Amino acid sequence: MKTILRGTSREVVIDTGGPVVIIGECINPTRRKKLVTTLQEGNFDYVLELAESQIKAFAEVLDVNVGFPGVDDVKLLPETVLAIKARFDIPLCLDSPNPGAIEAALKVAGGKCLINSVNGEEKSMSALIPIAKEYGAAIIALAMDDEGITSDPEKRLKVAAKILERAVKAGIREEDVIVDPLAMAVSADPRACLVTLETIKLVHRKLGLNITQGASNISFGLPEREVLNAVHMTLSILNGLTCPIANPEKIAVTVRAADLILGRDDYAIRYVEIAQ
């Protein structure tokens, strides 16, 4: 199954058969004080630096999150989108819990964006699915609902299926729903990664959809985070992950290596491109 996203003219295809597409995670104020400060000043130079560095590191889609305490994201998210769009032709993943900010950004983004994210709560589905339909956006279906985050992979699958069904009934194409199975910190729950991997496997086998996840979430609070992230990434790709949200500078080599080993990179062209 193929999910197609677009920038101004550039098209990116996310395919359940691979190769893996990296959604760059770095335009996010969490743990980036400089980003908060510059955005507060209305200065987008650092946003553009982050965009450029991720594109050079082989991100094919950029996640854009401008959320921090006190922000007017209905104003700031579209301003940030316009700044990126003026410099780079790349599809965007619009990341905000505020439906108003998502809609404001979609109005100016053009192309075909990805909304991060719609969860299984009625409030979320009612607010965001119609917006996605109106602007022709794809959505990330987050496998949590009014009952919170379950540790049962089958229940996570059911939440994803519920969002899919609701989206399709609203007129969104099945291929425009990407599932986030939820990657949780293994330091807090020894079975967290196993639950995520099993959910990926179930979604891949039973729904056939493209799959994303926050690639660095599992290693929170632990040493040698990049090693843990790389191992989890590889296992996730093996089970069906197709478009992780990650820092491409830290994970792209692992992704390209996994694609090569899985027979998705003829003559190692993509791997050599990044590993040299």
N, C-alpha and C positions, 0 to 999 in steps of 0.2 A: 504494500500500500504506500502511496506517495502523497506527502503533504508538500505543497508548493507555496513558498513565501517569496515576496518580491520587495525590492527597494524601488528606486525611481525607474530603473530599467533592468537591473540585475535580478535574476531568478535563482533561487536556491531550492533544490529538491531534497527533501528528507524522505528516505526510502527505508522501509522495513527490511529490505535486503542489503542495506548498506550502500556506500561507506558511511561512517558516522559523521554527523555534522556537529561542530562545536558551537554552542551559543555562549558568547563571551559574557562573563558575570561581573566584570570589574566596575561598570558604571553603577555603583551602589554605595551610598554613604556609610554603610555599616563598616566600622573600623577604618574609615578613610576621612579623617578630620579635614584634610585639605579639600576634599570634594564638598563637604558641608560648607566650609568657609567660602570657597569660590562661588558656589551656587547662591549662597546668601547675598553675595556681592553682585549677582547677575553676570558673573564672569564665566564664560563657557570654555576658556582655553584649556583647563585641566580635563574637562569632559572630552574635548577633542583629542587631547594627548592619549587618554585612556582608550578612546575609540581606535586611534591610529595604531597604538601598540598591540592591541588585540587583533586587529585585521592583519597586521604584519606577522603575528604569531598564528595565523590560519583560523581565526574565528570567522564563521560564515554568516552568523546572525549576531546581533548585539542586544543583550538584555539592558533595558534602560529603567533605572529605579532612582527616583530623586526624593525618596521619603526620609524625612528627619523631623524631630519635634518642632512644631510651629510652622511647618512649611505650608504654603498654599500650592498644593500640587496640581490643582486644576489650572493654575496659571503657569507653574514652573515646568511641568512635564511636557506640554506642547512646545514651550520655548526651547527646551533641551532637544526635543525631537527635531525642531526646525534647524537648530544649530548643527546637529549631526548630519541631517539631510542635505544641508548646504555644502558640506565638505565631502561626504562619503555616500556612495551608492551601495547600500547594504540593507537587507531586511532587518526590521526591529522587532524585539519582543518587549511589549509595554508592560511594566511591572509596577502595579499599585493596587492597594486594597480599596481604593476609592473609584467607584464606577464613573463618577463625574470626570475625574482626571483621565481615565482611560478613554472616555468618549472625546474629551477635548483634544487629546493627543491623536486619536484616529482621524479627527477632522482635518488635521494638517499633515499627517504622515504620508498619505498617498501609498501607492503600492499595495502590498498585502502583508499586514502585520500579524503577530502572534500575541494573544492576550495571556498574561501570566498573573493570576490564574482564576479559574472557576472551580469552586469546591462544591461538594454535594449538599450544602445547606440551601434550603429553599430561597433564602434571602440572596445568596450569591447567584444562583441559577437565574432567578427572576430578574435580577439587575443586569447581569452581564451577557447572557445568551442573546437577548434581543439586540444589544449593542453590537455583538459580534456579527450577527446576521445582517444588520443594517449596513455595516461598513465592510462586509466581506472578509472579516478577520478569521483566522484560526484561533483555537483556544487550547490552553493547557487544562486538563481535567485533573484536579488535585484529589487524591483518594482519601478524603476525610469529609465528614458531614456533621450534622447537629450533635451526634454522639461523640465527636472528637476523632482522635486517631486510634484505630484499632490495631492490635498486634496480630490479628488473624488475616493472612493473605487473601483468603476467600472473601472475607468481608470487604477488604480494600478493593478487590476485583468488582464486587457488587456495586460499590459506590461509583467506581469508574464507569461501569455499565449503565448506571442510572443517569449520570451526566451525559453520556453518549446518546442514550435514548431521548433525553430531553432536547439535546442539541439537534438531533436529526429531525425530531418532530417540529422544531422551530424553523427548519429549512437549511440548517448547516449540513454540509456534506460530511459523511462519516470520516473521510480521510483528513478533514480539518479539525479533528479532535486528537490531541496528543496527550497521553496519560503520564502523570507524575505519580509514581507509586509510593513516594515519600521515603527519603533516606534519612534515618535518624542516627543520633550519636551512639556508637557501640560502647563508649565508655559508660553510658547510663543504662544500657540494656545489652547484655551479651548476645542476645538473639536478634538485635536490631537489623544487622546486615542480612542475616538469613531470611528474615521476614521480607525485606525489600527485594532480595534476589528472587524469592519464590513468587512475590507479586509480579515482578517483571516477567517471569516465566509464564505465569497464568495469563497476564494481559496479552503477551505475545501470541500465545497458543489459542486463547479463546476469543479474543477481540480482534487480533491482527492489526492493532494500531501502532503508530510510532510512539516512542517512550522517551521521556526526559527524566532528569532528576538533578537536584543540587549536589554536584559531585563532591564537594568538600565537607558536607554536613556530617558524614559518618565519623570523621577523625577529630571532632571538636574535643579539646581538653587533653589530647594525647601527644606524646613526642613523635617525631618523624612522620608528621602528617602526610607529607607528599608520598611516602612509601605506601601508607595505608590507602590513600586516595587512589593511587595507581593500581593497586591490587583489586580494590573494590570496582574500579572502573573496568578493568579487564574482565572480571567475572560478570559484571553487569552487561557488557557488550556481548559476551558469549550467550547470555540468556535473553537478549533482545533489545537492550538499550540502543537508541539510534541518535539522540540529540541531547547530550548532557549540557547543563548550564554550568560552566566551569571557567577557570582561568586558563586560557589557551597556552600561555607561556609556561605553565607548569604541567599540563596534561596532554598537549598535542602529540608529543612523541609516543606516549603510551597508546593513544587512540590510533595513530597511524600504524604502530606496531601490531596492535590487535587486528586491525583491518587486513594487514599483510598476512598474518598467520591464518586468518579465516578465509583467505583466498579472494579478498576483495580489492586487491591492488596488484594488477598484472605487472610483472617484471619489477616490482618494488618501486615503481616510479614515485608514488606519493610519499612513501616512507623515506626514500633517499632525498626528496625535496626538502624535508623538514629536519632530517637527521645529520645533514652535512655541516 
